[in-house]
Amino acid sequence: MVYCHCGLRAKIRTSWTALNPGRRFYSCPKQDDCGFFDWFDPPMCARAVNIIPGLLRGRNELQEANNALVHQNGRLKKLLIGSWILFLHTQNAYKTAYIKIIQDCASVNQNPKCIQ
């Protein structure tokens, strides 16, 4: 176990700097830390340092595109539900009006076929 200058168990964090992308290190667990720092991982090779930032950018772009699609999907679901509610309400209104016409026609003529 590694302890910081405060005597607390050091926390493992991940560096996302250009020179050390994805490299883990120990630091103080407090918000206003004591300045303790030590590497957990060995140094990265030059190829990894060059490749990882591009991979991260690509991953972040895909995540943003996915978030936009999830948001759009939610909006489309709400629109679909709203259109179905409107459709069912309209259908119910037509059904109610049709039944009223049949009832009015039957009461006036005593013949429910008067609407034909």
Backbone as JSON Lines, residues from 0, in Angstrom:
{"i":0,"aa":"M","n":[0.83,-1.17,0.0],"ca":[0.0,0.0,0.0],"c":[0.88,1.25,0.0]}
{"i":1,"aa":"V","n":[0.39,2.25,-0.66],"ca":[1.12,3.52,-0.75],"c":[0.33,4.57,0.03]}
{"i":2,"aa":"Y","n":[1.06,5.34,0.85],"ca":[0.43,6.37,1.66],"c":[0.98,7.74,1.27]}
{"i":3,"aa":"C","n":[0.1,8.74,1.32],"ca":[0.51,10.1,0.97],"c":[1.19,10.77,2.17]}
{"i":4,"aa":"H","n":[1.58,12.03,2.03],"ca":[2.24,12.77,3.1],"c":[1.32,13.0,4.3]}
{"i":5,"aa":"C","n":[0.0,12.92,4.08],"ca":[-0.96,13.09,5.18],"c":[-1.09,11.82,6.02]}
{"i":6,"aa":"G","n":[-0.55,10.71,5.53],"ca":[-0.67,9.43,6.22],"c":[-1.88,8.64,5.77]}
{"i":7,"aa":"L","n":[-2.59,9.15,4.77],"ca":[-3.77,8.45,4.23],"c":[-3.37,7.55,3.08]}
{"i":8,"aa":"R","n":[-4.17,6.55,2.84],"ca":[-3.9,5.64,1.72],"c":[-4.06,6.42,0.41]}
{"i":9,"aa":"A","n":[-3.04,6.42,-0.42],"ca":[-3.07,7.19,-1.67],"c":[-4.1,6.61,-2.63]}
{"i":10,"aa":"K","n":[-4.69,7.5,-3.41],"ca":[-5.7,7.11,-4.38],"c":[-5.05,6.97,-5.75]}
{"i":11,"aa":"I","n":[-5.48,5.97,-6.51],"ca":[-4.97,5.8,-7.87],"c":[-5.87,6.58,-8.82]}
{"i":12,"aa":"R","n":[-5.26,7.45,-9.58],"ca":[-5.97,8.28,-10.56],"c":[-5.38,8.01,-11.93]}
{"i":13,"aa":"T","n":[-6.01,8.55,-12.95],"ca":[-5.53,8.37,-14.32],"c":[-5.21,9.7,-14.95]}
{"i":14,"aa":"S","n":[-4.03,9.79,-15.54],"ca":[-3.6,11.0,-16.24],"c":[-4.17,10.99,-17.66]}
{"i":15,"aa":"W","n":[-4.65,12.15,-18.1],"ca":[-5.12,12.29,-19.49],"c":[-4.36,13.41,-20.19]}
{"i":16,"aa":"T","n":[-3.13,13.66,-19.73],"ca":[-2.3,14.67,-20.39],"c":[-1.77,14.12,-21.71]}
{"i":17,"aa":"A","n":[-1.27,15.0,-22.57],"ca":[-0.75,14.59,-23.87],"c":[0.47,13.68,-23.73]}
{"i":18,"aa":"L","n":[1.29,13.89,-22.7],"ca":[2.49,13.08,-22.53],"c":[2.26,11.76,-21.81]}
{"i":19,"aa":"N","n":[1.16,11.67,-21.05],"ca":[0.88,10.46,-20.26],"c":[-0.58,10.04,-20.36]}
{"i":20,"aa":"P","n":[-1.11,9.87,-21.54],"ca":[-2.53,9.53,-21.66],"c":[-2.81,8.11,-21.14]}
{"i":21,"aa":"G","n":[-3.71,8.04,-20.18],"ca":[-4.11,6.74,-19.64],"c":[-3.16,6.18,-18.6]}
{"i":22,"aa":"R","n":[-2.12,6.89,-18.27],"ca":[-1.14,6.4,-17.29],"c":[-1.65,6.7,-15.88]}
{"i":23,"aa":"R","n":[-1.63,5.67,-15.03],"ca":[-2.15,5.81,-13.66],"c":[-1.06,6.28,-12.7]}
{"i":24,"aa":"F","n":[-1.52,7.02,-11.67],"ca":[-0.59,7.55,-10.67],"c":[-1.26,7.6,-9.3]}
{"i":25,"aa":"Y","n":[-0.43,7.66,-8.25],"ca":[-0.92,7.81,-6.89],"c":[-1.0,9.29,-6.55]}
{"i":26,"aa":"S","n":[-2.04,9.65,-5.77],"ca":[-2.14,11.01,-5.26],"c":[-2.9,11.0,-3.95]}
{"i":27,"aa":"C","n":[-2.85,12.13,-3.25],"ca":[-3.56,12.28,-1.98],"c":[-5.07,12.18,-2.23]}
{"i":28,"aa":"P","n":[-5.82,11.47,-1.38],"ca":[-7.27,11.33,-1.58],"c":[-8.07,12.57,-1.2]}
{"i":29,"aa":"K","n":[-7.45,13.53,-0.48],"ca":[-8.17,14.73,-0.06],"c":[-8.39,15.68,-1.23]}
{"i":30,"aa":"Q","n":[-9.43,16.5,-1.1],"ca":[-9.72,17.53,-2.12],"c":[-8.57,18.54,-2.19]}
{"i":31,"aa":"D","n":[-8.14,19.03,-1.03],"ca":[-6.99,19.95,-0.98],"c":[-5.77,19.12,-0.59]}
{"i":32,"aa":"D","n":[-5.25,18.4,-1.59],"ca":[-4.24,17.37,-1.31],"c":[-2.92,17.93,-0.81]}
{"i":33,"aa":"C","n":[-2.1,17.04,-0.28],"ca":[-0.8,17.41,0.31],"c":[0.31,17.5,-0.74]}
{"i":34,"aa":"G","n":[-0.01,17.25,-1.99],"ca":[0.98,17.35,-3.05],"c":[1.68,16.04,-3.36]}
{"i":35,"aa":"F","n":[1.26,14.96,-2.7],"ca":[1.9,13.67,-2.95],"c":[1.61,13.2,-4.37]}
{"i":36,"aa":"F","n":[2.66,12.66,-5.02],"ca":[2.52,12.15,-6.38],"c":[3.55,11.06,-6.6]}
{"i":37,"aa":"D","n":[3.1,9.96,-7.19],"ca":[4.02,8.9,-7.59],"c":[3.34,8.09,-8.7]}
{"i":38,"aa":"W","n":[4.11,7.65,-9.67],"ca":[3.53,6.88,-10.76],"c":[3.18,5.47,-10.3]}
{"i":39,"aa":"F","n":[2.03,4.98,-10.74],"ca":[1.62,3.6,-10.52],"c":[2.08,2.75,-11.69]}
{"i":40,"aa":"D","n":[1.89,3.27,-12.92],"ca":[2.27,2.56,-14.14],"c":[3.66,2.97,-14.59]}
{"i":41,"aa":"P","n":[4.34,2.08,-15.3],"ca":[5.63,2.47,-15.88],"c":[5.41,3.44,-17.03]}
{"i":42,"aa":"P","n":[6.48,4.12,-17.49],"ca":[6.33,5.05,-18.62],"c":[5.8,4.33,-19.86]}
{"i":43,"aa":"M","n":[5.06,5.08,-20.68],"ca":[4.48,4.52,-21.89],"c":[5.45,4.68,-23.05]}
{"i":44,"aa":"C","n":[5.36,3.76,-24.0],"ca":[6.21,3.89,-25.18],"c":[5.7,5.03,-26.06]}
{"i":45,"aa":"A","n":[6.56,5.54,-26.92],"ca":[6.22,6.69,-27.76],"c":[5.02,6.41,-28.66]}
{"i":46,"aa":"R","n":[4.91,5.18,-29.16],"ca":[3.79,4.82,-30.04],"c":[2.45,4.94,-29.3]}
{"i":47,"aa":"A","n":[2.41,4.45,-28.07],"ca":[1.17,4.54,-27.27],"c":[0.82,6.0,-26.99]}
{"i":48,"aa":"V","n":[1.83,6.8,-26.69],"ca":[1.59,8.22,-26.42],"c":[1.01,8.9,-27.65]}
{"i":49,"aa":"N","n":[1.42,8.49,-28.85],"ca":[0.89,9.07,-30.09],"c":[-0.48,8.55,-30.46]}
{"i":50,"aa":"I","n":[-0.76,7.28,-30.2],"ca":[-2.0,6.65,-30.65],"c":[-3.17,6.9,-29.71]}
{"i":51,"aa":"I","n":[-2.96,6.83,-28.41],"ca":[-4.06,6.9,-27.44],"c":[-4.89,8.18,-27.56]}
{"i":52,"aa":"P","n":[-4.29,9.37,-27.7],"ca":[-5.15,10.57,-27.83],"c":[-6.1,10.51,-29.03]}
{"i":53,"aa":"G","n":[-5.64,9.98,-30.16],"ca":[-6.52,9.83,-31.32],"c":[-7.65,8.86,-31.05]}
{"i":54,"aa":"L","n":[-7.34,7.76,-30.39],"ca":[-8.38,6.78,-30.03],"c":[-9.4,7.41,-29.08]}
{"i":55,"aa":"L","n":[-8.92,8.19,-28.13],"ca":[-9.83,8.85,-27.19],"c":[-10.72,9.86,-27.9]}
{"i":56,"aa":"R","n":[-10.15,10.63,-28.84],"ca":[-10.96,11.59,-29.6],"c":[-12.05,10.85,-30.38]}
{"i":57,"aa":"G","n":[-11.67,9.75,-31.04],"ca":[-12.66,8.97,-31.79],"c":[-13.76,8.42,-30.89]}
{"i":58,"aa":"R","n":[-13.35,7.92,-29.71],"ca":[-14.33,7.4,-28.76],"c":[-15.27,8.51,-28.27]}
{"i":59,"aa":"N","n":[-14.7,9.68,-27.98],"ca":[-15.52,10.8,-27.51],"c":[-16.5,11.27,-28.59]}
{"i":60,"aa":"E","n":[-16.05,11.29,-29.84],"ca":[-16.94,11.68,-30.93],"c":[-18.09,10.68,-31.07]}
{"i":61,"aa":"L","n":[-17.78,9.39,-30.96],"ca":[-18.83,8.37,-31.03],"c":[-19.81,8.5,-29.86]}
{"i":62,"aa":"Q","n":[-19.28,8.8,-28.68],"ca":[-20.15,8.97,-27.51],"c":[-21.07,10.17,-27.68]}
{"i":63,"aa":"E","n":[-20.55,11.27,-28.21],"ca":[-21.38,12.44,-28.46],"c":[-22.46,12.15,-29.5]}
{"i":64,"aa":"A","n":[-22.1,11.43,-30.56],"ca":[-23.08,11.07,-31.59],"c":[-24.15,10.15,-30.99]}
{"i":65,"aa":"N","n":[-23.73,9.22,-30.14],"ca":[-24.69,8.32,-29.5],"c":[-25.63,9.09,-28.58]}
{"i":66,"aa":"N","n":[-25.09,10.03,-27.81],"ca":[-25.93,10.85,-26.93],"c":[-26.95,11.65,-27.72]}
{"i":67,"aa":"A","n":[-26.54,12.18,-28.88],"ca":[-27.47,12.94,-29.72],"c":[-28.58,12.02,-30.24]}
{"i":68,"aa":"L","n":[-28.22,10.8,-30.63],"ca":[-29.23,9.86,-31.12],"c":[-30.19,9.43,-30.01]}
{"i":69,"aa":"V","n":[-29.67,9.23,-28.82],"ca":[-30.53,8.87,-27.68],"c":[-31.51,10.0,-27.4]}
{"i":70,"aa":"H","n":[-31.02,11.24,-27.45],"ca":[-31.89,12.4,-27.23],"c":[-32.96,12.49,-28.33]}
{"i":71,"aa":"Q","n":[-32.54,12.31,-29.57],"ca":[-33.49,12.36,-30.69],"c":[-34.5,11.22,-30.58]}
{"i":72,"aa":"N","n":[-34.06,10.04,-30.17],"ca":[-34.96,8.9,-30.0],"c":[-36.02,9.21,-28.94]}
{"i":73,"aa":"G","n":[-35.62,9.86,-27.85],"ca":[-36.57,10.24,-26.81],"c":[-37.61,11.22,-27.33]}
{"i":74,"aa":"R","n":[-37.16,12.19,-28.13],"ca":[-38.09,13.17,-28.71],"c":[-39.07,12.48,-29.66]}
{"i":75,"aa":"L","n":[-38.56,11.55,-30.48],"ca":[-39.43,10.84,-31.42],"c":[-40.46,9.97,-30.69]}
{"i":76,"aa":"K","n":[-40.05,9.36,-29.59],"ca":[-40.99,8.55,-28.8],"c":[-42.12,9.43,-28.26]}
{"i":77,"aa":"K","n":[-41.76,10.62,-27.76],"ca":[-42.78,11.54,-27.24],"c":[-43.73,11.98,-28.35]}
{"i":78,"aa":"L","n":[-43.18,12.27,-29.53],"ca":[-44.03,12.66,-30.65],"c":[-44.95,11.53,-31.06]}
{"i":79,"aa":"L","n":[-44.43,10.3,-31.09],"ca":[-45.25,9.14,-31.45],"c":[-46.39,8.93,-30.45]}
{"i":80,"aa":"I","n":[-46.06,9.01,-29.18],"ca":[-47.09,8.84,-28.15],"c":[-48.14,9.95,-28.26]}
{"i":81,"aa":"G","n":[-47.69,11.18,-28.47],"ca":[-48.62,12.3,-28.63],"c":[-49.52,12.12,-29.84]}
{"i":82,"aa":"S","n":[-48.96,11.62,-30.94],"ca":[-49.78,11.43,-32.15],"c":[-50.81,10.32,-31.93]}
{"i":83,"aa":"W","n":[-50.43,9.26,-31.21],"ca":[-51.39,8.2,-30.92],"c":[-52.5,8.7,-30.0]}
{"i":84,"aa":"I","n":[-52.16,9.51,-29.03],"ca":[-53.19,10.07,-28.14],"c":[-54.15,10.93,-28.95]}
{"i":85,"aa":"L","n":[-53.61,11.77,-29.81],"ca":[-54.44,12.61,-30.66],"c":[-55.32,11.77,-31.59]}
{"i":86,"aa":"F","n":[-54.73,10.73,-32.18],"ca":[-55.48,9.84,-33.07],"c":[-56.63,9.17,-32.33]}
{"i":87,"aa":"L","n":[-56.34,8.61,-31.16],"ca":[-57.38,7.92,-30.39],"c":[-58.46,8.9,-29.93]}
{"i":88,"aa":"H","n":[-58.05,10.1,-29.54],"ca":[-59.02,11.11,-29.14],"c":[-59.93,11.47,-30.32]}
{"i":89,"aa":"T","n":[-59.33,11.63,-31.5],"ca":[-60.1,11.96,-32.7],"c":[-61.05,10.82,-33.05]}
{"i":90,"aa":"Q","n":[-60.55,9.59,-32.99],"ca":[-61.4,8.43,-33.29],"c":[-62.56,8.35,-32.31]}
{"i":91,"aa":"N","n":[-62.31,8.61,-31.05],"ca":[-63.37,8.59,-30.03],"c":[-64.39,9.68,-30.3]}
{"i":92,"aa":"A","n":[-63.93,10.86,-30.74],"ca":[-64.85,11.95,-31.05],"c":[-65.73,11.59,-32.24]}
{"i":93,"aa":"Y","n":[-65.16,10.97,-33.28],"ca":[-65.95,10.54,-34.44],"c":[-66.97,9.47,-34.04]}
{"i":94,"aa":"K","n":[-66.54,8.54,-33.2],"ca":[-67.43,7.46,-32.76],"c":[-68.59,8.05,-31.95]}
{"i":95,"aa":"T","n":[-68.27,8.99,-31.07],"ca":[-69.31,9.62,-30.25],"c":[-70.29,10.39,-31.14]}
{"i":96,"aa":"A","n":[-69.79,11.13,-32.12],"ca":[-70.66,11.88,-33.02],"c":[-71.53,10.94,-33.85]}
{"i":97,"aa":"Y","n":[-70.98,9.86,-34.33],"ca":[-71.73,8.89,-35.14],"c":[-72.86,8.27,-34.31]}
{"i":98,"aa":"I","n":[-72.54,7.89,-33.07],"ca":[-73.57,7.31,-32.2],"c":[-74.66,8.32,-31.93]}
{"i":99,"aa":"K","n":[-74.33,9.58,-31.73],"ca":[-75.34,10.62,-31.49],"c":[-76.23,10.78,-32.71]}
{"i":100,"aa":"I","n":[-75.65,10.77,-33.9],"ca":[-76.46,10.9,-35.12],"c":[-77.42,9.72,-35.23]}
{"i":101,"aa":"I","n":[-76.94,8.53,-34.99],"ca":[-77.8,7.33,-35.04],"c":[-78.92,7.45,-34.03]}
{"i":102,"aa":"Q","n":[-78.6,7.88,-32.81],"ca":[-79.62,8.01,-31.78],"c":[-80.64,9.09,-32.14]}
{"i":103,"aa":"D","n":[-80.18,10.24,-32.66],"ca":[-81.09,11.31,-33.07],"c":[-82.0,10.86,-34.2]}
{"i":104,"aa":"C","n":[-81.41,10.17,-35.14],"ca":[-82.18,9.68,-36.3],"c":[-83.23,8.67,-35.84]}
{"i":105,"aa":"A","n":[-82.84,7.78,-34.94],"ca":[-83.76,6.76,-34.45],"c":[-84.9,7.38,-33.65]}
{"i":106,"aa":"S","n":[-84.58,8.43,-32.9],"ca":[-85.64,9.03,-32.09],"c":[-86.61,9.85,-32.94]}
{"i":107,"aa":"V","n":[-86.12,10.43,-34.03],"ca":[-87.0,11.23,-34.89],"c":[-87.85,10.34,-35.77]}
{"i":108,"aa":"N","n":[-87.25,9.4,-36.42],"ca":[-87.96,8.57,-37.41],"c":[-88.34,7.2,-36.9]}
{"i":109,"aa":"Q","n":[-87.87,6.85,-35.77],"ca":[-88.06,5.5,-35.27],"c":[-87.48,4.47,-36.26]}
{"i":110,"aa":"N","n":[-86.54,4.91,-37.06],"ca":[-85.94,4.04,-38.05],"c":[-84.42,4.28,-38.04]}
{"i":111,"aa":"P","n":[-83.67,3.38,-37.47],"ca":[-82.22,3.58,-37.39],"c":[-81.53,3.56,-38.74]}
{"i":112,"aa":"K","n":[-82.23,3.19,-39.81],"ca":[-81.61,3.15,-41.12],"c":[-81.73,4.49,-41.86]}
{"i":113,"aa":"C","n":[-82.23,5.51,-41.21],"ca":[-82.45,6.78,-41.88],"c":[-81.14,7.45,-42.27]}
{"i":114,"aa":"I","n":[-80.08,7.05,-41.68],"ca":[-78.8,7.68,-41.97],"c":[-78.21,7.16,-43.28]}
{"i":115,"aa":"Q","n":[-78.65,6.06,-43.77],"ca":[-78.08,5.46,-44.98],"c":[-78.38,6.22,-46.22]}
